[in-house]
Amino acid sequence: MLNISHNKLNTTVDISGFKSSKKAFEKRHYKQFNRLLIISAIICFIILFFPWTQNIIATGAVTTLTPAQRPQSIQSPIPGRIEKWYVREGDFVKKGDTILFISEVKSDYFDPDLVQRTGQQIDAKNASVKSYDYKVNALNNQIGALSNERSLKLKQAENKLLQSKLKVKSDSIDFEAAKTNLNIAEKQFLRAESLEKEGLKSLTDVEEKRLKLQETQAKLISQENKYLAAQNEVLNAQVEITRVKAEYIEKISKAQSDKFTAESNQFDAVAQVSKLENNRSNYEIRNNMYYIKAPLDGFINKAIKTGIGESFKEGERLVGIMPANYDMAVETYIDPIDLPLVHIGESFRIQFDGWPAIVFSGWPNVSYGTYGAKVVAMESFISENGKFRILLAPDKEDYDWPSAIRIGSGVKAIGLLEDVPIWFELWRQLNGFPPNYYQPISSKESAKKY
């Protein structure tokens, strides 16, 4: 007893007669108890020097190693209305299997023969393109014919101009000869008239010379008229050349304009054909989208849109699917203070929810029901929950993870750090210090090389 009360029982009650008091207060029991205490103290002291693996604890969930293997939903890229389901929840589907059939809700695509009608429009436009092609060829032939005709007309006009110039030259010579004849006739008339006055010539001779002079004057005027007419013909030939050039420039320009118009219409028809072909391809692809197919092998998790005749918009989720083949991983979060302690390739021990396990966090070799994992990815930016996300993959050198584990199951992750004595770990825990900061051996070796 503690003997707190003033009424002391040991003075009033004699306990020496009881067997229990005799056994409890014998000296040999003191010796055994002291031996037990000493042995326990020695054992505890020895245990303090046992190795202890420092660790960090984190919680997370089972996920997949790659994003393509995670649960996903199937959307429709076009709006529509559900007409028929081909699967039930929990069914296994292969890639390309039809899940459901939808119908059109937009009036622009109600025509069941839309693809065929678009093909007919394409054929008509192709015929139009060929017609414009024939027209362009005809105009090219017309332009070529006009160019040849212009060349011949220009040669003809140039020949006529050359003839006119030669005629001008000939008439100019005749005109000069007429001038010379007139000068001679005038001199002969004056000489005859002078001789007639002297009585050496008769009046008849004088009259003949006067008549010849008048004829020579008339010939001079006639030759002058011919000379001027020849010069006029040269001008007319030059005008004709200019007229022929202008006429055929107009005709060729008009033909070229018609050709360019036909080519423009042809290019426009070709653009319309391309647009119609694009529309036909889009219509064919859209028709194939009426059948919603499985993008991969997997299990149908949940039908998000369920009713027959239920309408939906483009991009809405219709059904959830879980891939059949996936590589399991663990997604967990660590505190920012523990981030420097975790490196790529760091070892973790994983305890799955609902899976029997006996865990000694500091002695991973003694634990039962935990599985090895390695850090394969670390986020460089903090998550919304104020922690950093890391991804753990199965350790190939450890036991295989249970096949009964499902995606989304909860886990407890134990990050294995540096090995220290138990007394150091107790001292650290009592003082609230973080685990020892260290670098993996591979990082230290690479740092020494540099």
Summary of the structure (lengths in Angstrom):
residues: 450
radius of gyration: 59.8
end to end distance: 71.3
largest distance: 222.6
contacts: 1210
relative contact order: 0.17
helix: 52%
strand: 20%
